[in-house]
């Protein structure tokens, strides 16, 4: 959440000459706003919608996919991504994530209206070990989004060889 997946993903897609898919955008297109989806169907309903968005993205031509930060908490989604993608983890310090979340106008149902370091650490604790299973881990934020994308593109190409 707030690591820059969408922005860096768009840059990465350009670097690799691939289409870009943001699963949150796909979910909104089909189901409407994410906070309303959470309110109507709960996290389980959201994760089911997310699984379908990921399945659709992976069934098409090769592309760069930005997943929601909690996608890895849903075992079927995690398995699907693990089988069908080169996973990249943008590892950003918690304090930077909190500052970004405070500046964001996006409503994040799992964070609430006032993000705190404690809440982000609480969300990150079970996720980070899974994130660290990624084929590529890139630490930030001390670089531009473009520099992130170039580094990741180089590492993806090397990984695929």
N, C-alpha and C positions, 0 to 999 in steps of 0.2 A: 504494500500500500504506500503510494507516494514515492516509490523508488525511481520512477521515471520510465517505467516499462513501455508505456504508449509512445512517449516522445522518442526515446532511444530506439524503440522498435521500428518506428517510421524511418528514422535515419538508417538503421541497419538494413531494412528492406531495400532502401535506395542503394546502399553500398553493395548489396548482394544481387541487385536486379530482380528482386522477388516481390510479389504482392504482400501487403500487410493486412493482418486481421487482428482486431482487438475484440476478445470474446465478450467483454462488458458491452461494447457497442453493438455486437450481434444480439446479445440478450435484450438490450433496450429496444432494438428494432422489432423483435418478435413479441416481447412481453411487456414493454413499457418501462417506466423508470424503476431502477433497482430498489430504492427504498420502499416503493409501493409493492413490488414483488415480494420483498422480505416481509412486509406487513401482512400481505394476503396469504402467502404460502410458507412463510418461515424460512429459516436457513436451508432446510432440507429441500424445499421447493426451488429455492434459488440454485442450489448445487445441482439439482436435476436439470434445470435449464442450462446451467453452465456446462454440464457434461455434454448436452446435445450441441451446444455451440462449439465446443472443442472437437467433438466427433466430426461435425460438418467441416471445420477448418482443416482437420487432418485428412479428410477424405478427398479434398481437392488437390490441385497442383501444389508443389512445394511452395511454402510461404513462411513469413515471419509471423509468429503468433504472440500476442501479449495476453497472458492469463491474468485473471484476478489473483490477488495475493493469497487468498485462501483456497484456491483451486486444489492445492496439494493436500488439503485436509480431507478431501473426498477420495476415498480409495479407488473407485472406478475411474475417476478423472486422472488421478496420479498414475495408475497403471496404463491408461491409454496414452498419456503423454510420454511416459517412460519407454513405451514400445515404439512410438512413432515420431520422436523428435530429438533433436540435439537441445538439451535444456541449458539455459543460461540463467545464472543467479546474479542479480545486481545487488551486491552487498553494500548497503548504505548505513552509516551509524544511526542508531535510534534517535539521537538528538536531532539529526538532520531531518529524519522522517517526521518527527513531531512538528518541527518548524514548517515543513512543507504542508503538512496536514492543516495546521492553523491558518495558513495563507490560502488554502484551497476552498473553493466554493462548493465542491462536490460533497454530497452527504454520504457518509460511510456508516452504514447501519451497525457495524460491529465496533466502531470507535466512539460514536456519540458526538455531541456537539463540541466538546472540549477535550481534544486529544491530549493525553499526558504521556510522559516517558514510561510511567508504570503500566498504563494500559497497552501501549505498543509493545513493551517487553513481554507482557502477559500473552499477547497475540503471537508474538514472534517465537516464544520459547518452544512450543511444539512444532512450529513450522520450520525453523532454521535447520535442524538436523536433516530434514527432507530437502530443503533448498540446497544444502551443501553436498547432496548427492548429484547435483547437476554436473554435466560434463564440463561446463565452463563456469568459473566463478570470477566475477570482475568486481573489484573493490572501488568504492568512490567516496565522496563525490568530487574530489579535487581535479576535475577535468570537464571539458565541454561535452555536451551531448554528442556532438559529432565525433570527438576523440574517443568517447566510449564506443560508439558504433564502429569506427574504424578498427579499434582493438578487437572487438567481438567478431567482426567480419574476418579479420586475419586468423583469429583462433578457430572459428567455425571452419574455414577453408583448410587449416592444418588438421583439424580433427577429422574431417571427411576424407583426407588422403590416406 
